[in-house]
Amino acid sequence: MDSLLIFMREKKLNEMIRSNVCLVLLMISLNAVAQKNTVTLTIDQVIGMVKMYHPVVKQGYINIDKSKANITIAQGAFNPVIGNYLTKKNFDNAPYYDYVNPNITIPTWYGVEISAGVEKLSGNRYDPSETLGQSSYIGASIPLLKNLVMDKRRANLQQAKLFNDMAKTEQQSLINTILMDAVAVYFDWVNSYQIYAISQKSLALSGKRLDMVRKAFLNGDYTAMDTVEAQSQLQNFEFQQNESWLKFQNAGLELSAFLWKEDDTPYQLPDNVVPNDGWDNETTMTTFILDEEELLQMAQQAHPDLMIYQNKLSSLEIDKKLKFQELLPKLDFRYNHLSKGYNAFNNGFSMFQNNYQYALKLEMPLLFSQGRGEYKIAKLKIKENQFSQNQKARSIVLKVKSYFNEYQTLQKQIALQRSMMDNVERLLKAEETLFANGESALFIINSRENKVFEAERKLSELKTKYVKTIYALQWSAGLLR
């Protein structure tokens, strides 16, 4: 009776094992079919899509266009201006005068304004200092102290050009940062896929071992406990595969956040898209700058974050020059050459002998309180910017050094991990040989196999971290553009 019960239990156990093996083989075959239709996605493709279509990058181009528009606005202060002054007076049925004065004013870069115009004055009652009849003039207005070296028009245009450079630099900084974010997410996605592939391979091997143990059990070579042990290992790797597949899917969703189409619609990464083979090939890393001193030198010379501070410093220097003008008296000289008729040089040209008009205007605050205060603030802003720039430069140097240390350490760690993985694989093969000769137990093989799985998993994590660190080195030096 007991032997019958044992036989029935073993028969039921065999049916369960057979059904699980069929399920596993079906899963493997379905995965194999799915793999045939996979499409690879490389890191270069991701970087290209981010640089071309990501909305944050496009916003950077908008800021550049806006800064160009501000340059056009600032240039408007130097545009020639035409005008016409027309006046007439009639009082108590008595005509006083009619006056017409079409004119043009041409601002120049050095603060000098050139003006010219014609005048026509008629009537019986007018200011005797005015010229009756038709006349013309051409002249210039020149600042002799305040606004001679710098004025608001020149300051606004120079700063607008600097802000355009700053907008371009800010976009480079933005691209540098967003590409690093995309790279980090991409290699997290790569790592999750590699772990999924490792769990797939382990599941397939475990399924074959279970099938072998089941057949040996039916032949009386193994006990029912061996089949349970094999099935337990199979379920363990099935659990690992499901978990790794979930992480791979979620990592794909995180990567999709950086992928956009040309028409500004988000791109959803399909499930059949996988990383390309050879992503960890170290020969592809030779295109990167991996010398610490060279990275530090390039970071100090052209890091976009430092260039932003430099552009800001240049803008503050212009503002300081403008504020210094408030410490100077305002002394303006204006001169017009006058002529009868509408030809400005009809009477020849003699500067201070005949047919001229000039004016000299002086204005000066007694204490220059406003000018002294504004000039001091301008100097303090420069000092404040220099402190921030020095702090940023130091932060960049430390980041480059930190990632370089990590890069060197990971090289050693990967070599060490490869050696460790080779060792645990040898131990597994040796244990399998002993098991085949009846000198070992299945649970020891499972233990060895789990260590191989963990070693492969750890190696994948180290390799993806290594590649991420290489990109992080470029990012810390401001080279991802």
C-alpha positions as CSV (number, residue, x, y, z in Angstrom):
1,M,0.0,0.0,0.0
2,D,2.8,2.4,0.9
3,S,4.7,1.6,-2.3
4,L,1.5,2.3,-4.3
5,L,1.1,5.7,-2.6
6,I,4.7,6.5,-3.3
7,F,4.2,5.5,-6.9
8,M,1.1,7.7,-7.3
9,R,2.9,10.7,-5.7
10,E,5.9,10.2,-8.0
11,K,3.6,9.9,-11.0
12,K,1.8,13.1,-10.1
13,L,5.2,14.8,-9.5
14,N,6.4,13.6,-12.9
15,E,3.3,15.1,-14.6
16,M,3.9,18.4,-12.8
17,I,7.5,18.4,-13.9
18,R,6.6,17.5,-17.5
19,S,4.1,20.4,-17.6
20,N,6.6,22.9,-16.2
21,V,9.2,21.8,-18.7
22,C,6.8,22.3,-21.5
23,L,5.9,25.7,-20.2
24,V,9.5,26.7,-19.9
25,L,10.4,25.4,-23.4
26,L,7.3,27.3,-24.8
27,M,8.5,30.5,-23.1
28,I,12.0,30.0,-24.5
29,S,10.7,29.4,-28.0
30,L,8.4,32.4,-27.9
31,N,11.3,34.5,-26.7
32,A,13.4,33.1,-29.6
33,V,10.7,34.1,-32.1
34,A,10.5,37.6,-30.5
35,Q,14.3,37.9,-30.7
36,K,14.2,37.4,-34.5
37,N,12.1,40.6,-34.9
38,T,14.2,42.8,-32.5
39,V,15.5,46.2,-33.5
40,T,18.7,47.5,-32.0
41,L,19.1,51.0,-30.5
42,T,22.6,52.4,-30.1
43,I,23.8,55.2,-27.8
44,D,24.7,57.3,-30.8
45,Q,21.1,57.1,-32.1
46,V,19.8,58.2,-28.7
47,I,22.2,61.1,-28.5
48,G,21.2,62.1,-32.1
49,M,17.5,62.0,-31.3
50,V,17.9,64.0,-28.1
51,K,20.0,66.7,-29.8
52,M,17.6,67.0,-32.7
53,Y,14.2,66.6,-31.3
54,H,14.1,67.0,-27.5
55,P,11.9,70.0,-26.6
56,V,14.3,71.3,-24.0
57,V,17.1,71.5,-26.7
58,K,14.6,73.2,-29.0
59,Q,13.8,75.8,-26.3
60,G,17.5,76.6,-26.3
61,Y,17.3,77.5,-30.0
62,I,14.3,79.7,-29.2
63,N,16.4,81.6,-26.6
64,I,19.1,82.1,-29.2
65,D,16.6,83.5,-31.7
66,K,15.2,85.8,-29.0
67,S,18.7,87.0,-28.2
68,K,19.2,87.7,-31.9
69,A,16.0,89.8,-31.9
70,N,17.4,91.7,-28.9
71,I,20.4,92.6,-31.0
72,T,18.2,93.9,-33.7
73,I,16.4,96.0,-31.1
74,A,19.7,97.4,-29.8
75,Q,20.8,98.2,-33.3
76,G,17.7,100.3,-33.8
77,A,19.2,103.0,-31.6
78,F,21.8,103.6,-34.3
79,N,19.3,103.8,-37.1
80,P,19.0,107.2,-38.9
81,V,15.9,109.1,-38.0
82,I,14.0,111.4,-40.3
83,G,11.6,114.0,-39.1
84,N,9.7,117.1,-40.0
85,Y,8.8,120.0,-37.8
86,L,5.8,122.1,-39.1
87,T,4.3,125.0,-37.2
88,K,2.1,128.0,-38.0
89,K,0.7,130.7,-35.8
90,N,-2.3,133.0,-36.5
91,F,-3.8,135.1,-33.7
92,D,-6.6,137.7,-33.8
93,N,-6.8,137.4,-37.6
94,A,-3.1,138.4,-37.8
95,P,-0.7,135.9,-39.3
96,Y,2.5,135.5,-37.3
97,Y,4.7,132.9,-39.0
98,D,4.9,129.7,-41.0
99,Y,7.8,127.3,-40.3
100,V,8.8,124.0,-42.0
101,N,11.9,122.0,-41.0
102,P,12.4,118.5,-42.6
103,N,15.6,116.9,-41.1
104,I,17.6,113.8,-40.6
105,T,19.7,112.6,-37.6
106,I,22.4,109.9,-38.0
107,P,23.7,108.4,-34.7
108,T,27.3,107.0,-34.9
109,W,29.1,104.5,-32.8
110,Y,31.3,106.9,-30.9
111,G,28.5,109.0,-29.5
112,V,28.6,111.6,-32.2
113,E,25.3,112.5,-33.9
114,I,25.3,114.0,-37.3
115,S,22.2,116.1,-38.3
116,A,21.1,117.9,-41.4
117,G,18.0,119.7,-42.5
118,V,16.4,122.5,-44.4
119,E,14.2,125.3,-43.1
120,K,11.6,127.7,-44.5
121,L,10.4,130.5,-42.4
122,S,7.9,133.1,-43.5
123,G,5.7,135.7,-41.8
124,N,5.8,139.1,-40.0
125,R,6.2,138.1,-36.4
126,Y,8.8,135.6,-35.5
127,D,11.8,135.2,-33.3
128,P,14.5,137.5,-34.6
129,S,17.2,134.9,-33.9
130,E,15.6,132.7,-36.6
131,T,16.5,133.0,-40.3
132,L,13.8,134.3,-42.6
133,G,13.3,132.5,-45.9
134,Q,15.0,129.3,-47.1
135,S,18.1,128.0,-45.4
136,S,19.9,124.7,-44.7
137,Y,22.2,123.3,-42.1
138,I,24.5,120.4,-41.5
139,G,26.3,119.7,-38.2
140,A,27.2,117.4,-35.4
141,S,26.7,117.0,-31.6
142,I,29.7,115.7,-29.7
143,P,29.9,114.6,-26.0
144,L,33.2,115.8,-24.7
145,L,33.2,114.1,-21.2
146,K,30.2,112.0,-20.1
147,N,29.1,109.5,-22.8
148,L,32.2,110.0,-24.9
149,V,33.7,106.5,-24.1
150,M,30.5,104.7,-23.4
151,D,26.8,105.4,-23.5
152,K,23.5,103.5,-23.2
153,R,23.2,102.8,-26.9
154,R,26.6,101.3,-27.2
155,A,26.3,99.4,-23.9
156,N,22.9,97.9,-24.9
157,L,24.2,96.7,-28.3
158,Q,27.4,95.2,-26.8
159,Q,25.4,93.5,-24.1
160,A,22.9,92.2,-26.6
161,K,25.7,90.5,-28.5
162,L,27.1,89.1,-25.3
163,F,23.7,87.8,-24.4
164,N,23.5,86.1,-27.8
165,D,26.8,84.4,-27.1
166,M,25.5,83.5,-23.6
167,A,22.4,82.0,-25.0
168,K,24.5,79.8,-27.3
169,T,26.7,78.8,-24.3
170,E,23.7,78.1,-22.1
171,Q,22.3,75.8,-24.8
172,Q,25.7,74.0,-24.9
173,S,25.5,73.6,-21.2
174,L,21.9,72.4,-21.4
175,I,22.8,69.9,-24.1
176,N,25.8,68.7,-22.1
177,T,23.5,68.0,-19.1
178,I,20.6,66.5,-20.9
179,L,22.8,64.2,-22.9
180,M,24.4,62.9,-19.7
181,D,20.9,62.3,-18.3
182,A,19.9,60.4,-21.4
183,V,23.2,58.4,-21.5
184,A,22.7,57.4,-17.8
185,V,19.2,56.2,-18.5
186,Y,20.2,54.4,-21.7
187,F,22.9,52.4,-20.0
188,D,20.5,51.6,-17.1
189,W,18.2,50.2,-19.8
190,V,21.2,48.3,-21.3
191,N,22.1,46.8,-18.0
192,S,18.5,45.7,-17.3
193,Y,18.4,44.0,-20.7
194,Q,21.7,42.3,-20.1
195,I,20.4,40.9,-16.8
196,Y,17.3,39.8,-18.5
197,A,19.4,38.0,-21.2
198,I,21.5,36.3,-18.4
199,S,18.3,35.2,-16.6
200,Q,17.0,33.8,-20.0
201,K,20.1,31.8,-20.5
202,S,20.1,30.5,-17.0
203,L,16.4,29.6,-17.3
204,A,17.1,27.6,-20.5
205,L,20.0,25.7,-18.9
206,S,17.9,25.0,-15.8
207,G,15.1,23.7,-18.0
208,K,17.4,21.3,-19.7
209,R,18.8,20.1,-16.4
210,L,15.3,19.6,-15.1
211,D,14.5,17.5,-18.2
212,M,17.6,15.5,-17.7
213,V,17.0,14.9,-14.0
214,R,13.4,13.9,-14.7
215,K,14.5,11.3,-17.3
216,A,17.2,10.0,-14.9
217,F,14.6,9.8,-12.1
218,L,12.3,7.7,-14.3
219,N,15.3,5.4,-14.9
220,G,15.9,5.2,-11.2
221,D,19.2,7.1,-11.2
222,Y,17.9,10.0,-9.1
223,T,15.5,10.5,-6.3
224,A,12.3,12.5,-6.3
225,M,14.1,15.1,-4.1
226,D,16.5,15.7,-7.0
227,T,13.6,16.5,-9.3
228,V,12.2,18.9,-6.7
229,E,15.7,20.5,-6.3
230,A,15.9,21.0,-10.1
231,Q,12.4,22.4,-10.3
232,S,13.1,24.8,-7.4
233,Q,16.1,26.1,-9.4
234,L,14.0,26.4,-12.5
235,Q,11.4,28.4,-10.6
236,N,14.1,30.6,-9.1
237,F,15.4,31.6,-12.6
238,E,11.8,32.0,-13.9
239,F,11.2,34.4,-11.1
240,Q,14.5,36.2,-11.9
241,Q,13.5,36.4,-15.6
242,N,10.1,37.9,-14.8
243,E,11.6,40.4,-12.5
244,S,14.4,41.4,-14.9
245,W,11.8,41.7,-17.8
246,L,9.7,44.1,-15.7
247,K,12.8,46.2,-14.9
248,F,13.7,46.2,-18.6
249,Q,10.3,47.4,-19.6
250,N,10.3,50.1,-17.0
251,A,13.8,51.2,-18.0
252,G,12.5,51.5,-21.5
253,L,9.7,53.8,-20.3
254,E,12.3,56.0,-18.6
255,L,14.4,56.0,-21.8
256,S,11.3,57.0,-23.8
257,A,11.0,60.2,-21.9
258,F,14.1,61.4,-23.8
259,L,12.9,60.3,-27.2
260,W,10.9,62.6,-29.4
261,K,9.8,62.6,-33.0
262,E,10.4,65.4,-35.6
263,D,6.8,66.6,-35.2
264,D,7.3,67.3,-31.5
265,T,5.3,64.2,-30.4
266,P,6.8,61.8,-27.8
267,Y,8.2,58.5,-29.0
268,Q,7.3,55.3,-27.2
269,L,10.0,52.7,-27.2
270,P,8.6,49.4,-28.4
271,D,9.2,46.1,-26.5
272,N,11.2,44.6,-29.4
273,V,13.9,47.3,-29.3
274,V,17.0,46.1,-27.6
275,P,20.6,47.4,-27.2
276,N,23.1,46.7,-29.9
277,D,25.8,44.0,-29.6
278,G,29.3,45.3,-28.9
279,W,28.1,48.2,-26.8
280,D,30.8,47.3,-24.2
281,N,33.6,47.0,-26.8
282,E,36.5,49.0,-25.3
283,T,37.9,49.9,-28.7
284,T,34.9,52.1,-29.4
285,M,36.0,54.3,-26.4
286,T,39.2,55.5,-28.1
287,T,37.3,58.4,-29.6
288,F,36.8,59.9,-26.1
289,I,39.3,62.0,-24.4
290,L,40.5,60.0,-21.4
291,D,43.6,61.8,-20.3
292,E,43.1,63.6,-17.0
293,E,45.3,66.6,-17.6
294,E,43.9,67.1,-21.1
295,L,40.3,66.9,-19.7
296,L,41.1,69.4,-17.0
297,Q,42.7,71.8,-19.5
298,M,39.8,71.6,-21.9
299,A,37.3,72.1,-19.0
300,Q,39.1,75.3,-17.9
301,Q,39.2,76.6,-21.4
302,A,35.8,75.8,-22.9
303,H,33.4,74.4,-20.3
304,P,30.1,76.0,-21.1
305,D,29.3,76.7,-17.4
306,L,32.5,78.6,-17.1
307,M,31.9,80.4,-20.4
308,I,28.6,81.6,-19.1
309,Y,30.3,83.3,-16.1
310,Q,32.9,84.8,-18.5
311,N,30.1,86.2,-20.7
312,K,28.4,87.6,-17.7
313,L,31.7,89.1,-16.5
314,S,32.1,90.9,-19.9
315,S,28.6,92.2,-19.6
316,L,29.3,93.5,-16.1
317,E,32.5,95.2,-17.3
318,I,30.4,97.0,-19.9
319,D,27.9,98.0,-17.2
320,K,30.8,99.3,-15.0
321,K,32.1,101.5,-17.9
322,L,28.6,102.9,-18.3
323,K,28.2,103.6,-14.6
324,F,31.6,105.4,-14.6
325,Q,30.1,107.9,-17.0
326,E,27.9,109.0,-14.1
327,L,31.0,110.3,-12.3
328,L,31.8,112.7,-15.2
329,P,30.3,116.1,-15.9
330,K,28.1,116.3,-18.9
331,L,29.8,118.6,-21.5
332,D,28.3,118.5,-25.0
333,F,29.3,120.5,-28.0
334,R,27.0,121.2,-30.9
335,Y,28.0,122.8,-34.2
336,N,26.0,123.6,-37.3
337,H,27.1,125.0,-40.6
338,L,24.5,127.3,-42.1
339,S,23.7,128.2,-45.7
340,K,21.1,130.3,-47.6
341,G,18.8,128.2,-49.7
342,Y,18.6,124.4,-49.7
343,N,22.2,123.7,-50.5
344,A,24.1,123.2,-47.2
345,F,27.4,124.3,-48.8
346,N,26.1,127.0,-51.0
347,N,28.1,129.6,-49.1
348,G,31.3,127.6,-48.7
349,F,32.6,126.3,-45.4
350,S,34.4,128.3,-42.8
351,M,34.0,126.8,-39.3
352,F,34.1,129.7,-37.0
353,Q,34.3,132.7,-39.5
354,N,30.8,132.9,-41.0
355,N,27.5,131.1,-41.4
356,Y,27.8,128.9,-38.3
357,Q,26.0,128.2,-35.0
358,Y,27.4,126.4,-32.0
359,A,26.4,125.6,-28.5
360,L,28.3,124.3,-25.4
361,K,26.3,122.8,-22.6
362,L,27.7,121.9,-19.2
363,E,25.8,119.9,-16.4
364,M,27.4,118.6,-13.3
365,P,25.8,117.3,-10.0
366,L,27.7,118.7,-7.0
367,L,28.2,115.5,-5.0
368,F,27.9,112.7,-7.7
369,S,26.1,110.6,-5.0
370,Q,24.1,108.6,-7.5
371,G,27.1,108.0,-9.8
372,R,29.3,106.9,-6.9
373,G,26.7,104.5,-5.6
374,E,25.9,102.9,-9.0
375,Y,29.6,102.6,-9.8
376,K,30.3,100.8,-6.5
377,I,27.5,98.4,-7.1
378,A,28.8,97.6,-10.6
379,K,32.3,96.8,-9.1
380,L,30.7,94.6,-6.4
381,K,28.7,92.6,-9.0
382,I,32.0,91.9,-10.8
383,K,33.6,90.6,-7.6
384,E,30.5,88.5,-6.8
385,N,30.6,87.0,-10.3
386,Q,34.3,86.2,-9.9
387,F,33.7,84.4,-6.6
388,S,31.0,82.3,-8.2
389,Q,33.2,81.6,-11.3
390,N,36.1,80.4,-9.1
391,Q,33.7,78.2,-7.1
392,K,32.3,76.7,-10.3
393,A,35.8,76.1,-11.7
394,R,36.8,74.3,-8.5
395,S,33.7,72.2,-8.6
396,I,34.4,71.2,-12.2
397,V,38.0,70.2,-11.4
398,L,36.8,68.0,-8.5
399,K,34.2,66.4,-10.7
400,V,36.7,65.6,-13.4
401,K,39.2,64.1,-10.9
402,S,36.4,62.1,-9.2
403,Y,35.1,60.5,-12.4
404,F,38.7,59.9,-13.5
405,N,39.4,58.0,-10.3
406,E,36.2,56.0,-10.7
407,Y,37.1,55.3,-14.4
408,Q,40.5,53.9,-13.4
409,T,39.1,51.8,-10.5
410,L,36.3,50.4,-12.7
411,Q,38.9,49.2,-15.2
412,K,40.5,47.1,-12.4
413,Q,37.2,46.0,-11.0
414,I,36.0,44.7,-14.4
415,A,39.2,42.7,-14.9
416,L,38.9,41.3,-11.4
417,Q,35.3,40.5,-11.9
418,R,36.0,38.7,-15.2
419,S,38.6,36.5,-13.4
420,M,36.1,35.8,-10.6
421,M,33.5,34.8,-13.1
422,D,35.9,32.5,-14.9
423,N,36.6,30.8,-11.5
424,V,33.0,30.3,-10.5
425,E,32.3,28.9,-14.0
426,R,35.1,26.4,-13.7
427,L,33.8,25.4,-10.3
428,L,30.3,24.9,-11.8
429,K,31.7,22.7,-14.6
430,A,33.8,20.7,-12.2
431,E,30.7,20.2,-10.0
432,E,28.6,19.1,-12.9
433,T,31.3,16.5,-13.8
434,L,31.3,15.3,-10.2
435,F,27.5,15.2,-10.3
436,A,27.5,13.2,-13.5
437,N,29.8,10.7,-11.8
438,G,27.6,10.5,-8.7
439,E,30.0,12.3,-6.5
440,S,28.1,15.5,-5.9
441,A,24.6,16.8,-5.1
442,L,22.2,18.9,-7.2
443,F,21.8,21.5,-4.5
444,I,25.6,22.2,-4.7
445,I,25.3,22.6,-8.5
446,N,22.4,25.0,-8.0
447,S,24.5,27.0,-5.5
448,R,27.4,27.2,-8.0
449,E,25.0,28.2,-10.7
450,N,23.5,31.0,-8.6
451,K,27.1,32.3,-8.0
452,V,27.7,32.2,-11.8
453,F,24.4,34.1,-12.3
454,E,25.4,36.7,-9.7
455,A,28.9,37.0,-11.1
456,E,27.5,37.6,-14.6
457,R,25.1,40.1,-13.3
458,K,27.8,42.0,-11.3
459,L,30.0,42.1,-14.4
460,S,27.2,43.6,-16.5
461,E,26.6,46.2,-13.8
462,L,30.3,47.1,-13.7
463,K,30.6,47.3,-17.5
464,T,27.6,49.6,-17.9
465,K,28.8,51.7,-15.0
466,Y,32.2,51.9,-16.7
467,V,30.8,53.2,-19.9
468,K,28.6,55.6,-18.0
469,T,31.7,56.9,-16.2
470,I,33.5,57.5,-19.5
471,Y,30.5,59.7,-20.7
472,A,30.4,61.3,-17.2
473,L,34.1,62.3,-17.7
474,Q,33.2,64.0,-21.0
475,W,30.2,65.7,-19.3
476,S,32.2,66.9,-16.3
477,A,34.6,68.5,-18.8
478,G,31.7,70.0,-20.7
479,L,32.4,68.0,-23.9
480,L,29.0,66.4,-24.5
481,R,27.5,68.6,-27.2
